[in-house]
Amino acid sequence: MKNIKIGKIALDKETQASIYRIQVTNLYMWSCTGHVTMNDEASTELQYRLGKIQSSLKDIDNRLLLLENLNALSNSVENSLELFNSLSPKQHAILQLLLMGHSNSAIGGRLGTTPAGGKSAVTHLMSRLGVSSRRSLRAVYTSVFDNACKDNYLSSNRIDKSWGTAYGLMELPEAEALDPFHAVIVKTRYRSPGNLNKK
């Protein structure tokens, strides 16, 4: 559990919130039930203290919300990178074509299958990556792809990072002749780039 520092006191977030909520509740109940007898000056002081506590509690809630958002963002980035690194070369090819904005039909044709087959491959990839739309996929994975090191991208048994722009929409006969990654794109069972020339 992460600690939040307020002033010179550092307590975990749940303890801080609990302390302030108890103080607010107790002071309010005492003043409402007559358990505390006070003059106007004391009443004013109580209202002042209640206001300070409520202000501090609001500040804690804002800090907690910020912390939760930061944690969610961190987890999202880590999960996205982990999922990205787990993709097969064929899935990386589909991802590159999606990030370039190509249709299911065009992707299916490049994979040597039908438009329905392209749609199925795209749907499966998006499900694996935890996104429900092309817009969400581009929002999350464009930066992940752009920040991927070119050398590591290729050495991790993926296709080349520039594959989409160089070979992405070649017709199959031309791709079979020119695309060094053709075998891992079209065939379901793929081989690593180092074994592409092996029969």
N, C-alpha and C positions, 0 to 999 in steps of 0.2 A: 504494500500500500504506500503510495507516494505522499510525502508530507507537503503541507502548504505553510509558508511562513507569513505571518501577519504581525507587523511590528517587530518586536524582538522575540516573539514566542513562535516556536515551530511545533505544531501538533498535526497529526494526521487529519485528513479532511473530515472524516466522520465525527471525530472527537470534537473538533472546532464547532461544527454545525450543531452537534448535540448540546454542547455547553451553552451556546447562545440561545438556542430554542428553549432550554430549561429556564434560563434567566428571564427571557421574555414572558414565558408562561407564568412563572412564579410571581413576578412583579405585577403582572396584570391581574392575577387572581387575588393577590393580597389587597390591591387597591380597590378592587370591585366588591369584595366580600366584607370589607371593614376590618379585616384582621390587622391592618396597620392604621393607626390613628396618626394623622399628620395635619399640620397647618398648611396654609397656602404656599409658603416658601418650600416646605418639604414636598408638596404635591407638584409644584413646578419642577423641583429637582428630579422627582421620579419621572415625570413626563420627558424631561430632558434626557435622562439615562435610558429610558425606553426608546427614545428616538435614536440615540447613539447605538444601542444594541441592534435595533432593527436595521439601521444603516450598515452596521458591520455584517449582519446576517445577509443582507442583500449583496454586499461585496463578496462574501464567501460564496454565495450561490453563483454569482457571476464568474468567480475564479474556478469554481467546480465545473461550470458549463464550458469554460474555455479549455480546461484540462481535459474534459471528456472529448471535446472536439479535436484537440490536438492528438489525443490517444487514438481516436477513430481514424484521423487522417494518417497517422503513422502506421497503424495496422493495415489501412487500405493500401498504402504504398508498398509495405512489406509483402502483403498477400499478393498484390498485383505482380510484383517482381518475381515472387516465388512461382506463381502460375505461369508467367511468361517464360521463365527458365525451364519449366517442365514440358513445354510443347515439343512435339516432334518436328523434324524438318518440314514435313508436309503441312502441318498446322501453322508453322511459321510462314509458309508460302501463302496460305489462305489469309492469314493475318495481314501480311503485306498488301495483298490485293484489296482487302477490306479497307485498310487505312488509306489506300489510293482512291477509294470510292467506286470500285468496280462492282457490277451487278452479280447476283447469284448465277445468272445464265452465263456470263463471261467467265466466272470462276469455275463453274462446272465444265465449260468447254476446255479450259486450261488444264483441268485435272483429268481430262479424257472421259468425262461422264456427261450425263444429261443435265439440263437446267434444274430438274428436281433433285438430282444428285448433288449439284452445287449448293442448292438451298439446304439440303440435309447436312452437308459438310459445314456450312456456315452456322447453322443452328446448333450443331454439336460443339463447334468451337466457342461460340458465344456462351453457351451453357457452361462449358469448362472454365471459361474466364470469368464467370459470374456477372455477366452483363446481359441486359434484356433488349438492347437496341444498338444499332450501328452508331448512333450519336453517343451513347454511353461508352461504347468500345473506343471510339476516337478520343473522347474526353479523358479516359483513363490510360489508354495504352499508347497514344501518340508520343507522349513524353518518355514513357518506358522504352519504347523502340528507339527514339531519337538519342537517348542517353546510353544505349547499349554500345559497348566498345566493339568496333568493327572486327578486330582480330579475335577477341574472345567469342564473338557471335559466331564466327566461322569455325573456330577450333572446338566449339561445343557441339559438334556434329549437326549444326544447323546449316541452312542454306546461306549464301552470301547476303549481306545486309542490303546490297543494291540489286538483289535478284529481281524484285518487282519491277523496277524501272528498266532493267536490262533485258529480262527474258519473260516478264510476267504474262504478257498477252500474245506471245508468239503462237502461231498455228502449230499443232502437234508435230507435223513432219519436220518443220523448221526447228522447233524446240528440241526434237530428238537428235537432230544433227548438231545444234549449236549450244544448247543449254547443258552445262556440265552437271547440273543438278536434276536433270530430267528424270532420272531413274527414281530418285527419292520423292519426287513430286507426284508422279503418276501412279507408281506402284504402291500398293497398300503396305507391303513389307519393304522397308527401306534399308539402305546400306549407308554407312558413314561416308563422308566426302573422300576419305582416304581409300575407300574400296570401290569407288564408282566405276573404275575401269576393269574391275575383276568380273568375270563371268560366273 
